[in-house]
Amino acid sequence: MVEEVFYHDVITTELQADGTVRFVRVLTPSGLTTECWILSQPVLESPALYALLENVMAVGGNWERIFGGVLFLHLPPQERDPIMRAFNDLFNKENRPSRFH
């Protein structure tokens, strides 16, 4: 079974004979909460999304976008609820994203 690993988790690894590194386990979770969505192109190009992502960074969180339209938010627990409200308000005005995490 493979553990989920997220931004700022501290992990343990093993160096393999061929020089690669094998993930062993999460030693210390980051303490951040992670939320994930699949977003449409219009939402991804929205200036309001960029403002929200700047706010995520300003409160000590981080974000990442993968595969074009998958957005992960990594949020300090005390900031999760207000950020999630702002995010949901934004997408109530835009096309609804698919939330899968």
N, C-alpha and C positions, 0 to 999 in steps of 0.2 A: 504494500500500500504506500502510495506517495502522498506526503503531506502537502498542503497548500503553503506556498511561500509568497509573502507579500513585501512591499516596499519597507525597508528598514528593519526587517527581521534579521536576527543574528543566527547564522547557520553553522553547522559543522560539516566538514567535507573530508574526503580521503584522497590523497594523491595516488593515482594509478601508475603502474609500471610504464604505460605508454605516454605519460605526461599529462593525461587528462585528469580532471577533478570530478569525483563522484559525490553528489549530495548525499549526506547521511540523515540529517534531521534538523529541525528548527530548534536551536538552543534557547533563544529568547525571542518571543514574538515582539513586534514593534510597539504594541499597545494602541496602534491606530485601528480604526474601523474601516473596512473596505466595502464600497458599494460599486456596482457595475451595471452599465447599460449598453445597449446597441442603439446608436443614434443615426438619424437620417442625415443626408448631406445638407439640407437647409438648416437643420439645427446645428450641425457642426460649423457652419459658416456664420452663425448668428453672433453679432457683437455682444449680445447679452451673455452668451456662453463664455466668451473670453473674459468678461468682467467677473463672472462667477468663479472661473478657474483662477484668476488673480486673487480673489478672496480666499480660496482654498489655500493658496500658498502663503498669504498674509497671516493666516491663523495657525501656521505650522504644519499644514497638511501637504499633500502632493497629489498629482494626477498623472495619468499616462493614457495614451491613446494607442491602441494596437489594431492591426488588421483593418485600418481605415476608419471604422466606425464604432469600435468597442472602446468605451471610456471607463476607466477605473478612477475612483476618488478614494484617497487614503486620508482619513480625517481624524483629528484628535477627538476622543470620545465626548469631551465637553462642548465641542463645536459641531458635532454631527447633526443635532436636531435643527438648529437655525440654518445650516448650510443645506440640509435636505429640504427644508421648507422652501428656501429660495430656489433650489433646483427644480422642485416640483411645480412651483409657481411659474417658472420660466417655461416648462414644458406643457403646462396647461394652456399656455398661449400659443405654443408651437405644435407640431405633430408629436403625438405621444411616443416616447421612446419605449423600447422593449427592455424591461428590467429583468435580469436573470440571475442576480446574486443576492 
